[in-house]
Amino acid sequence: MSAQAKLKVTLVKSTIGRLEKHKACAAGLGLRKTGSSAVVLDTPENRGMINHIAYMLKVEDAE
């Protein structure tokens, strides 16, 4: 089994007043508060959620 690439996502804008779908994407990525970070696998599903709310996130490669 090969190691999958990981991404570190950080919520930089609040979810207050956002669409429910956008809030759900943030929750699905494991982000709760502004400034919180999570390390997620680089899968098509996670990439889709990241692309959906890219205006609220900072994305980096996790090591």
N, CA, C, O and CB atoms as a CASP TS submission, in Angstrom:
PFRMAT TS
TARGET T0000
AUTHOR 0000-0000-0000
METHOD Language model
MODEL 1
PARENT N/A
ATOM      1  N   MET     1       0.848  -1.176   0.000  1.00  0.00           N
ATOM      2  CA  MET     1       0.000   0.000   0.000  1.00  0.00           C
ATOM      3  C   MET     1       0.895   1.241   0.000  1.00  0.00           C
ATOM      4  O   MET     1       1.748   1.397   0.873  1.00  0.00           O
ATOM      5  CB  MET     1      -0.965  -0.003   1.226  1.00  0.00           C
ATOM      6  N   SER     2       0.698   2.108  -0.968  1.00  0.00           N
ATOM      7  CA  SER     2       1.502   3.327  -1.045  1.00  0.00           C
ATOM      8  C   SER     2       0.875   4.424  -0.193  1.00  0.00           C
ATOM      9  O   SER     2      -0.335   4.451   0.034  1.00  0.00           O
ATOM     10  CB  SER     2       1.642   3.799  -2.509  1.00  0.00           C
ATOM     11  N   ALA     3       1.722   5.313   0.265  1.00  0.00           N
ATOM     12  CA  ALA     3       1.235   6.429   1.087  1.00  0.00           C
ATOM     13  C   ALA     3       0.557   7.454   0.190  1.00  0.00           C
ATOM     14  O   ALA     3       1.099   7.848  -0.842  1.00  0.00           O
ATOM     15  CB  ALA     3       2.400   7.088   1.888  1.00  0.00           C
ATOM     16  N   GLN     4      -0.634   7.881   0.594  1.00  0.00           N
ATOM     17  CA  GLN     4      -1.360   8.883  -0.175  1.00  0.00           C
ATOM     18  C   GLN     4      -0.890  10.271   0.229  1.00  0.00           C
ATOM     19  O   GLN     4      -0.453  10.496   1.358  1.00  0.00           O
ATOM     20  CB  GLN     4      -2.885   8.741   0.031  1.00  0.00           C
ATOM     21  N   ALA     5      -0.990  11.197  -0.719  1.00  0.00           N
ATOM     22  CA  ALA     5      -0.643  12.586  -0.436  1.00  0.00           C
ATOM     23  C   ALA     5      -1.668  13.159   0.538  1.00  0.00           C
ATOM     24  O   ALA     5      -2.839  12.777   0.525  1.00  0.00           O
ATOM     25  CB  ALA     5      -0.586  13.431  -1.747  1.00  0.00           C
ATOM     26  N   LYS     6      -1.212  14.073   1.377  1.00  0.00           N
ATOM     27  CA  LYS     6      -2.098  14.706   2.350  1.00  0.00           C
ATOM     28  C   LYS     6      -2.053  16.216   2.164  1.00  0.00           C
ATOM     29  O   LYS     6      -1.046  16.777   1.731  1.00  0.00           O
ATOM     30  CB  LYS     6      -1.701  14.318   3.800  1.00  0.00           C
ATOM     31  N   LEU     7      -3.150  16.852   2.496  1.00  0.00           N
ATOM     32  CA  LEU     7      -3.271  18.305   2.407  1.00  0.00           C
ATOM     33  C   LEU     7      -3.638  18.860   3.776  1.00  0.00           C
ATOM     34  O   LEU     7      -4.426  18.264   4.512  1.00  0.00           O
ATOM     35  CB  LEU     7      -4.330  18.714   1.346  1.00  0.00           C
ATOM     36  N   LYS     8      -3.059  20.001   4.106  1.00  0.00           N
ATOM     37  CA  LYS     8      -3.436  20.702   5.332  1.00  0.00           C
ATOM     38  C   LYS     8      -4.339  21.851   4.924  1.00  0.00           C
ATOM     39  O   LYS     8      -3.925  22.740   4.180  1.00  0.00           O
ATOM     40  CB  LYS     8      -2.173  21.215   6.133  1.00  0.00           C
ATOM     41  N   VAL     9      -5.570  21.835   5.407  1.00  0.00           N
ATOM     42  CA  VAL     9      -6.525  22.891   5.094  1.00  0.00           C
ATOM     43  C   VAL     9      -6.805  23.699   6.349  1.00  0.00           C
ATOM     44  O   VAL     9      -6.973  23.141   7.433  1.00  0.00           O
ATOM     45  CB  VAL     9      -7.835  22.304   4.515  1.00  0.00           C
ATOM     46  N   THR    10      -6.855  25.019   6.195  1.00  0.00           N
ATOM     47  CA  THR    10      -7.106  25.927   7.303  1.00  0.00           C
ATOM     48  C   THR    10      -8.274  26.829   6.932  1.00  0.00           C
ATOM     49  O   THR    10      -8.304  27.400   5.842  1.00  0.00           O
ATOM     50  CB  THR    10      -5.840  26.764   7.646  1.00  0.00           C
ATOM     51  N   LEU    11      -9.230  26.954   7.836  1.00  0.00           N
ATOM     52  CA  LEU    11     -10.388  27.824   7.624  1.00  0.00           C
ATOM     53  C   LEU    11      -9.983  29.251   7.972  1.00  0.00           C
ATOM     54  O   LEU    11      -9.687  29.541   9.131  1.00  0.00           O
ATOM     55  CB  LEU    11     -11.618  27.362   8.483  1.00  0.00           C
ATOM     56  N   VAL    12      -9.966  30.147   6.987  1.00  0.00           N
ATOM     57  CA  VAL    12      -9.522  31.518   7.227  1.00  0.00           C
ATOM     58  C   VAL    12     -10.669  32.519   7.228  1.00  0.00           C
ATOM     59  O   VAL    12     -10.481  33.670   7.623  1.00  0.00           O
ATOM     60  CB  VAL    12      -8.510  31.916   6.186  1.00  0.00           C
ATOM     61  N   LYS    13     -11.859  32.097   6.792  1.00  0.00           N
ATOM     62  CA  LYS    13     -13.039  32.960   6.850  1.00  0.00           C
ATOM     63  C   LYS    13     -14.150  32.219   7.582  1.00  0.00           C
ATOM     64  O   LYS    13     -14.227  30.991   7.528  1.00  0.00           O
ATOM     65  CB  LYS    13     -13.502  33.386   5.418  1.00  0.00           C
ATOM     66  N   SER    14     -14.991  32.952   8.250  1.00  0.00           N
ATOM     67  CA  SER    14     -16.062  32.376   9.047  1.00  0.00           C
ATOM     68  C   SER    14     -17.133  31.728   8.169  1.00  0.00           C
ATOM     69  O   SER    14     -17.317  32.104   7.011  1.00  0.00           O
ATOM     70  CB  SER    14     -16.687  33.444   9.929  1.00  0.00           C
ATOM     71  N   THR    15     -17.834  30.752   8.740  1.00  0.00           N
ATOM     72  CA  THR    15     -18.952  30.121   8.040  1.00  0.00           C
ATOM     73  C   THR    15     -20.278  30.822   8.336  1.00  0.00           C
ATOM     74  O   THR    15     -21.317  30.427   7.807  1.00  0.00           O
ATOM     75  CB  THR    15     -19.048  28.649   8.427  1.00  0.00           C
ATOM     76  N   ILE    16     -20.248  31.853   9.171  1.00  0.00           N
ATOM     77  CA  ILE    16     -21.473  32.570   9.514  1.00  0.00           C
ATOM     78  C   ILE    16     -22.027  33.262   8.265  1.00  0.00           C
ATOM     79  O   ILE    16     -21.310  33.987   7.576  1.00  0.00           O
ATOM     80  CB  ILE    16     -21.208  33.605  10.645  1.00  0.00           C
ATOM     81  N   GLY    17     -23.291  33.033   7.989  1.00  0.00           N
ATOM     82  CA  GLY    17     -23.954  33.663   6.862  1.00  0.00           C
ATOM     83  C   GLY    17     -23.681  33.001   5.529  1.00  0.00           C
ATOM     84  O   GLY    17     -24.096  33.526   4.496  1.00  0.00           O
ATOM     85  N   ARG    18     -22.996  31.866   5.514  1.00  0.00           N
ATOM     86  CA  ARG    18     -22.696  31.149   4.263  1.00  0.00           C
ATOM     87  C   ARG    18     -23.836  30.188   3.936  1.00  0.00           C
ATOM     88  O   ARG    18     -24.697  29.913   4.773  1.00  0.00           O
ATOM     89  CB  ARG    18     -21.344  30.374   4.373  1.00  0.00           C
ATOM     90  N   LEU    19     -23.824  29.691   2.725  1.00  0.00           N
ATOM     91  CA  LEU    19     -24.811  28.703   2.313  1.00  0.00           C
ATOM     92  C   LEU    19     -24.629  27.426   3.122  1.00  0.00           C
ATOM     93  O   LEU    19     -23.521  27.099   3.546  1.00  0.00           O
ATOM     94  CB  LEU    19     -24.697  28.410   0.803  1.00  0.00           C
ATOM     95  N   GLU    20     -25.726  26.712   3.330  1.00  0.00           N
ATOM     96  CA  GLU    20     -25.673  25.466   4.100  1.00  0.00           C
ATOM     97  C   GLU    20     -24.730  24.454   3.453  1.00  0.00           C
ATOM     98  O   GLU    20     -24.037  23.715   4.152  1.00  0.00           O
ATOM     99  CB  GLU    20     -27.076  24.863   4.234  1.00  0.00           C
ATOM    100  N   LYS    21     -24.704  24.419   2.120  1.00  0.00           N
ATOM    101  CA  LYS    21     -23.804  23.492   1.431  1.00  0.00           C
ATOM    102  C   LYS    21     -22.346  23.816   1.731  1.00  0.00           C
ATOM    103  O   LYS    21     -21.521  22.912   1.857  1.00  0.00           O
ATOM    104  CB  LYS    21     -24.049  23.532  -0.081  1.00  0.00           C
ATOM    105  N   HIS    22     -22.027  25.099   1.845  1.00  0.00           N
ATOM    106  CA  HIS    22     -20.659  25.508   2.140  1.00  0.00           C
ATOM    107  C   HIS    22     -20.292  25.162   3.579  1.00  0.00           C
ATOM    108  O   HIS    22     -19.172  24.732   3.854  1.00  0.00           O
ATOM    109  CB  HIS    22     -20.482  27.011   1.893  1.00  0.00           C
ATOM    110  N   LYS    23     -21.239  25.352   4.494  1.00  0.00           N
ATOM    111  CA  LYS    23     -21.001  24.968   5.888  1.00  0.00           C
ATOM    112  C   LYS    23     -20.779  23.466   5.997  1.00  0.00           C
ATOM    113  O   LYS    23     -19.925  23.009   6.756  1.00  0.00           O
ATOM    114  CB  LYS    23     -22.182  25.398   6.779  1.00  0.00           C
ATOM    115  N   ALA    24     -21.555  22.702   5.231  1.00  0.00           N
ATOM    116  CA  ALA    24     -21.429  21.252   5.259  1.00  0.00           C
ATOM    117  C   ALA    24     -20.071  20.807   4.711  1.00  0.00           C
ATOM    118  O   ALA    24     -19.484  19.851   5.218  1.00  0.00           O
ATOM    119  CB  ALA    24     -22.562  20.608   4.456  1.00  0.00           C
ATOM    120  N   CYS    25     -19.580  21.479   3.704  1.00  0.00           N
ATOM    121  CA  CYS    25     -18.257  21.152   3.155  1.00  0.00           C
ATOM    122  C   CYS    25     -17.173  21.416   4.189  1.00  0.00           C
ATOM    123  O   CYS    25     -16.256  20.610   4.342  1.00  0.00           O
ATOM    124  CB  CYS    25     -17.980  21.968   1.874  1.00  0.00           C
ATOM    125  N   ALA    26     -17.267  22.529   4.896  1.00  0.00           N
ATOM    126  CA  ALA    26     -16.281  22.840   5.937  1.00  0.00           C
ATOM    127  C   ALA    26     -16.328  21.788   7.039  1.00  0.00           C
ATOM    128  O   ALA    26     -15.284  21.335   7.508  1.00  0.00           O
ATOM    129  CB  ALA    26     -16.533  24.247   6.528  1.00  0.00           C
ATOM    130  N   ALA    27     -17.525  21.398   7.452  1.00  0.00           N
ATOM    131  CA  ALA    27     -17.659  20.378   8.486  1.00  0.00           C
ATOM    132  C   ALA    27     -17.132  19.035   7.992  1.00  0.00           C
ATOM    133  O   ALA    27     -16.512  18.291   8.751  1.00  0.00           O
ATOM    134  CB  ALA    27     -19.123  20.246   8.924  1.00  0.00           C
ATOM    135  N   GLY    28     -17.375  18.729   6.735  1.00  0.00           N
ATOM    136  CA  GLY    28     -16.905  17.476   6.151  1.00  0.00           C
ATOM    137  C   GLY    28     -15.394  17.385   6.106  1.00  0.00           C
ATOM    138  O   GLY    28     -14.830  16.292   6.152  1.00  0.00           O
ATOM    139  N   LEU    29     -14.741  18.526   6.015  1.00  0.00           N
ATOM    140  CA  LEU    29     -13.278  18.562   6.024  1.00  0.00           C
ATOM    141  C   LEU    29     -12.724  18.590   7.442  1.00  0.00           C
ATOM    142  O   LEU    29     -11.508  18.554   7.629  1.00  0.00           O
ATOM    143  CB  LEU    29     -12.776  19.773   5.250  1.00  0.00           C
ATOM    144  N   GLY    30     -13.596  18.653   8.440  1.00  0.00           N
ATOM    145  CA  GLY    30     -13.160  18.640   9.832  1.00  0.00           C
ATOM    146  C   GLY    30     -12.833  20.015  10.375  1.00  0.00           C
ATOM    147  O   GLY    30     -12.093  20.134  11.352  1.00  0.00           O
ATOM    148  N   LEU    31     -13.373  21.057   9.756  1.00  0.00           N
ATOM    149  CA  LEU    31     -13.098  22.433  10.175  1.00  0.00           C
ATOM    150  C   LEU    31     -14.303  22.970  10.932  1.00  0.00           C
ATOM    151  O   LEU    31     -15.438  22.874  10.464  1.00  0.00           O
ATOM    152  CB  LEU    31     -12.767  23.339   8.951  1.00  0.00           C
ATOM    153  N   ARG    32     -14.046  23.537  12.110  1.00  0.00           N
ATOM    154  CA  ARG    32     -15.139  24.023  12.935  1.00  0.00           C
ATOM    155  C   ARG    32     -15.091  25.528  13.121  1.00  0.00           C
ATOM    156  O   ARG    32     -16.073  26.217  12.844  1.00  0.00           O
ATOM    157  CB  ARG    32     -15.114  23.344  14.276  1.00  0.00           C
ATOM    158  N   LYS    33     -13.960  26.051  13.587  1.00  0.00           N
ATOM    159  CA  LYS    33     -13.832  27.476  13.883  1.00  0.00           C
ATOM    160  C   LYS    33     -12.870  28.138  12.913  1.00  0.00           C
ATOM    161  O   LYS    33     -12.051  27.468  12.284  1.00  0.00           O
ATOM    162  CB  LYS    33     -13.360  27.690  15.326  1.00  0.00           C
ATOM    163  N   THR    34     -12.971  29.438  12.795  1.00  0.00           N
ATOM    164  CA  THR    34     -12.006  30.191  12.009  1.00  0.00           C
ATOM    165  C   THR    34     -10.621  29.970  12.600  1.00  0.00           C
ATOM    166  O   THR    34     -10.427  30.092  13.809  1.00  0.00           O
ATOM    167  CB  THR    34     -12.365  31.705  11.976  1.00  0.00           C
ATOM    168  N   GLY    35      -9.671  29.647  11.750  1.00  0.00           N
ATOM    169  CA  GLY    35      -8.311  29.389  12.206  1.00  0.00           C
ATOM    170  C   GLY    35      -8.030  27.927  12.488  1.00  0.00           C
ATOM    171  O   GLY    35      -6.879  27.556  12.719  1.00  0.00           O
ATOM    172  N   SER    36      -9.061  27.083  12.474  1.00  0.00           N
ATOM    173  CA  SER    36      -8.828  25.665  12.720  1.00  0.00           C
ATOM    174  C   SER    36      -8.247  25.014  11.476  1.00  0.00           C
ATOM    175  O   SER    36      -8.528  25.432  10.353  1.00  0.00           O
ATOM    176  CB  SER    36     -10.130  24.960  13.140  1.00  0.00           C
ATOM    177  N   SER    37      -7.432  23.983  11.688  1.00  0.00           N
ATOM    178  CA  SER    37      -6.774  23.274  10.596  1.00  0.00           C
ATOM    179  C   SER    37      -7.066  21.793  10.695  1.00  0.00           C
ATOM    180  O   SER    37      -7.356  21.268  11.770  1.00  0.00           O
ATOM    181  CB  SER    37      -5.259  23.523  10.611  1.00  0.00           C
ATOM    182  N   ALA    38      -6.983  21.129   9.550  1.00  0.00           N
ATOM    183  CA  ALA    38      -7.146  19.681   9.506  1.00  0.00           C
ATOM    184  C   ALA    38      -6.259  19.143   8.395  1.00  0.00           C
ATOM    185  O   ALA    38      -6.027  19.814   7.389  1.00  0.00           O
ATOM    186  CB  ALA    38      -8.641  19.277   9.283  1.00  0.00           C
ATOM    187  N   VAL    39      -5.769  17.934   8.587  1.00  0.00           N
ATOM    188  CA  VAL    39      -4.992  17.256   7.558  1.00  0.00           C
ATOM    189  C   VAL    39      -5.900  16.196   6.949  1.00  0.00           C
ATOM    190  O   VAL    39      -6.403  15.318   7.649  1.00  0.00           O
ATOM    191  CB  VAL    39      -3.665  16.624   8.143  1.00  0.00           C
ATOM    192  N   VAL    40      -6.105  16.287   5.633  1.00  0.00           N
ATOM    193  CA  VAL    40      -7.001  15.370   4.930  1.00  0.00           C
ATOM    194  C   VAL    40      -6.245  14.703   3.791  1.00  0.00           C
ATOM    195  O   VAL    40      -5.244  15.226   3.301  1.00  0.00           O
ATOM    196  CB  VAL    40      -8.254  16.115   4.395  1.00  0.00           C
ATOM    197  N   LEU    41      -6.736  13.544   3.378  1.00  0.00           N
ATOM    198  CA  LEU    41      -6.141  12.851   2.249  1.00  0.00           C
ATOM    199  C   LEU    41      -6.476  13.590   0.959  1.00  0.00           C
ATOM    200  O   LEU    41      -7.535  14.206   0.842  1.00  0.00           O
ATOM    201  CB  LEU    41      -6.629  11.390   2.183  1.00  0.00           C
ATOM    202  N   ASP    42      -5.579  13.523   0.009  1.00  0.00           N
ATOM    203  CA  ASP    42      -5.780  14.179  -1.284  1.00  0.00           C
ATOM    204  C   ASP    42      -6.568  13.239  -2.191  1.00  0.00           C
ATOM    205  O   ASP    42      -6.001  12.568  -3.054  1.00  0.00           O
ATOM    206  CB  ASP    42      -4.413  14.573  -1.940  1.00  0.00           C
ATOM    207  N   THR    43      -7.894  13.201  -1.982  1.00  0.00           N
ATOM    208  CA  THR    43      -8.781  12.359  -2.781  1.00  0.00           C
ATOM    209  C   THR    43      -9.679  13.255  -3.627  1.00  0.00           C
ATOM    210  O   THR    43      -9.824  14.440  -3.329  1.00  0.00           O
ATOM    211  CB  THR    43      -9.631  11.415  -1.874  1.00  0.00           C
ATOM    212  N   PRO    44     -10.280  12.710  -4.670  1.00  0.00           N
ATOM    213  CA  PRO    44     -11.196  13.523  -5.485  1.00  0.00           C
ATOM    214  C   PRO    44     -12.357  14.094  -4.679  1.00  0.00           C
ATOM    215  O   PRO    44     -12.815  15.204  -4.953  1.00  0.00           O
ATOM    216  CB  PRO    44     -11.742  12.695  -6.629  1.00  0.00           C
ATOM    217  N   GLU    45     -12.833  13.349  -3.691  1.00  0.00           N
ATOM    218  CA  GLU    45     -13.947  13.822  -2.868  1.00  0.00           C
ATOM    219  C   GLU    45     -13.541  15.039  -2.046  1.00  0.00           C
ATOM    220  O   GLU    45     -14.262  16.036  -1.991  1.00  0.00           O
ATOM    221  CB  GLU    45     -14.443  12.704  -1.942  1.00  0.00           C
ATOM    222  N   ASN    46     -12.371  14.944  -1.406  1.00  0.00           N
ATOM    223  CA  ASN    46     -11.894  16.071  -0.610  1.00  0.00           C
ATOM    224  C   ASN    46     -11.527  17.248  -1.492  1.00  0.00           C
ATOM    225  O   ASN    46     -11.774  18.394  -1.116  1.00  0.00           O
ATOM    226  CB  ASN    46     -10.698  15.660   0.233  1.00  0.00           C
ATOM    227  N   ARG    47     -10.939  16.995  -2.662  1.00  0.00           N
ATOM    228  CA  ARG    47     -10.615  18.083  -3.599  1.00  0.00           C
ATOM    229  C   ARG    47     -11.876  18.823  -4.022  1.00  0.00           C
ATOM    230  O   ARG    47     -11.860  20.045  -4.164  1.00  0.00           O
ATOM    231  CB  ARG    47      -9.886  17.533  -4.841  1.00  0.00           C
ATOM    232  N   GLY    48     -12.968  18.091  -4.225  1.00  0.00           N
ATOM    233  CA  GLY    48     -14.230  18.719  -4.608  1.00  0.00           C
ATOM    234  C   GLY    48     -14.735  19.653  -3.527  1.00  0.00           C
ATOM    235  O   GLY    48     -15.190  20.759  -3.821  1.00  0.00           O
ATOM    236  N   MET    49     -14.660  19.215  -2.264  1.00  0.00           N
ATOM    237  CA  MET    49     -15.100  20.068  -1.159  1.00  0.00           C
ATOM    238  C   MET    49     -14.190  21.283  -1.030  1.00  0.00           C
ATOM    239  O   MET    49     -14.659  22.391  -0.772  1.00  0.00           O
ATOM    240  CB  MET    49     -15.123  19.276   0.163  1.00  0.00           C
ATOM    241  N   ILE    50     -12.889  21.073  -1.210  1.00  0.00           N
ATOM    242  CA  ILE    50     -11.931  22.183  -1.130  1.00  0.00           C
ATOM    243  C   ILE    50     -12.203  23.190  -2.237  1.00  0.00           C
ATOM    244  O   ILE    50     -12.198  24.396  -1.990  1.00  0.00           O
ATOM    245  CB  ILE    50     -10.477  21.664  -1.223  1.00  0.00           C
ATOM    246  N   ASN    51     -12.440  22.712  -3.452  1.00  0.00           N
ATOM    247  CA  ASN    51     -12.721  23.624  -4.569  1.00  0.00           C
ATOM    248  C   ASN    51     -14.022  24.380  -4.363  1.00  0.00           C
ATOM    249  O   ASN    51     -14.147  25.533  -4.775  1.00  0.00           O
ATOM    250  CB  ASN    51     -12.778  22.852  -5.883  1.00  0.00           C
ATOM    251  N   HIS    52     -14.987  23.737  -3.730  1.00  0.00           N
ATOM    252  CA  HIS    52     -16.292  24.353  -3.505  1.00  0.00           C
ATOM    253  C   HIS    52     -16.193  25.555  -2.570  1.00  0.00           C
ATOM    254  O   HIS    52     -16.891  26.550  -2.766  1.00  0.00           O
ATOM    255  CB  HIS    52     -17.266  23.329  -2.931  1.00  0.00           C
ATOM    256  N   ILE    53     -15.333  25.473  -1.558  1.00  0.00           N
ATOM    257  CA  ILE    53     -15.217  26.560  -0.572  1.00  0.00           C
ATOM    258  C   ILE    53     -13.804  27.135  -0.557  1.00  0.00           C
ATOM    259  O   ILE    53     -13.308  27.540   0.495  1.00  0.00           O
ATOM    260  CB  ILE    53     -15.595  26.056   0.835  1.00  0.00           C
ATOM    261  N   ALA    54     -13.164  27.172  -1.706  1.00  0.00           N
ATOM    262  CA  ALA    54     -11.771  27.632  -1.790  1.00  0.00           C
ATOM    263  C   ALA    54     -11.604  29.065  -1.289  1.00  0.00           C
ATOM    264  O   ALA    54     -10.536  29.426  -0.794  1.00  0.00           O
ATOM    265  CB  ALA    54     -11.276  27.533  -3.228  1.00  0.00           C
ATOM    266  N   TYR    55     -12.646  29.880  -1.413  1.00  0.00           N
ATOM    267  CA  TYR    55     -12.563  31.276  -0.974  1.00  0.00           C
ATOM    268  C   TYR    55     -12.479  31.401   0.549  1.00  0.00           C
ATOM    269  O   TYR    55     -12.170  32.476   1.063  1.00  0.00           O
ATOM    270  CB  TYR    55     -13.768  32.055  -1.486  1.00  0.00           C
ATOM    271  N   MET    56     -12.749  30.327   1.265  1.00  0.00           N
ATOM    272  CA  MET    56     -12.721  30.346   2.728  1.00  0.00           C
ATOM    273  C   MET    56     -11.501  29.628   3.297  1.00  0.00           C
ATOM    274  O   MET    56     -11.306  29.626   4.513  1.00  0.00           O
ATOM    275  CB  MET    56     -13.983  29.716   3.277  1.00  0.00           C
ATOM    276  N   LEU    57     -10.679  29.019   2.449  1.00  0.00           N
ATOM    277  CA  LEU    57      -9.615  28.131   2.917  1.00  0.00           C
ATOM    278  C   LEU    57      -8.234  28.595   2.508  1.00  0.00           C
ATOM    279  O   LEU    57      -8.057  29.359   1.558  1.00  0.00           O
ATOM    280  CB  LEU    57      -9.842  26.745   2.402  1.00  0.00           C
ATOM    281  N   LYS    58      -7.254  28.101   3.265  1.00  0.00           N
ATOM    282  CA  LYS    58      -5.859  28.138   2.857  1.00  0.00           C
ATOM    283  C   LYS    58      -5.419  26.680   2.791  1.00  0.00           C
ATOM    284  O   LYS    58      -5.601  25.936   3.755  1.00  0.00           O
ATOM    285  CB  LYS    58      -4.957  28.998   3.856  1.00  0.00           C
ATOM    286  N   VAL    59      -4.843  26.262   1.668  1.00  0.00           N
ATOM    287  CA  VAL    59      -4.481  24.876   1.455  1.00  0.00           C
ATOM    288  C   VAL    59      -2.973  24.765   1.273  1.00  0.00           C
ATOM    289  O   VAL    59      -2.372  25.521   0.509  1.00  0.00           O
ATOM    290  CB  VAL    59      -5.225  24.297   0.238  1.00  0.00           C
ATOM    291  N   GLU    60      -2.361  23.803   1.992  1.00  0.00           N
ATOM    292  CA  GLU    60      -0.926  23.552   1.902  1.00  0.00           C
ATOM    293  C   GLU    60      -0.706  22.052   1.790  1.00  0.00           C
ATOM    294  O   GLU    60      -1.581  21.261   2.145  1.00  0.00           O
ATOM    295  CB  GLU    60      -0.167  24.139   3.134  1.00  0.00           C
ATOM    296  N   ASP    61       0.468  21.661   1.295  1.00  0.00           N
ATOM    297  CA  ASP    61       0.853  20.259   1.318  1.00  0.00           C
ATOM    298  C   ASP    61       1.253  19.882   2.735  1.00  0.00           C
ATOM    299  O   ASP    61       2.036  20.586   3.373  1.00  0.00           O
ATOM    300  CB  ASP    61       2.007  19.979   0.323  1.00  0.00           C
ATOM    301  N   ALA    62       0.717  18.773   3.225  1.00  0.00           N
ATOM    302  CA  ALA    62       1.108  18.287   4.551  1.00  0.00           C
ATOM    303  C   ALA    62       2.274  17.336   4.373  1.00  0.00           C
ATOM    304  O   ALA    62       2.373  16.637   3.365  1.00  0.00           O
ATOM    305  CB  ALA    62      -0.084  17.583   5.286  1.00  0.00           C
ATOM    306  N   GLU    63       3.138  17.315   5.340  1.00  0.00           N
ATOM    307  CA  GLU    63       4.322  16.464   5.225  1.00  0.00           C
ATOM    308  C   GLU    63       4.262  15.264   6.105  1.00  0.00           C
ATOM    309  O   GLU    63       5.192  14.457   6.112  1.00  0.00           O
ATOM    310  CB  GLU    63       5.544  17.232   5.542  1.00  0.00           C
TER
END
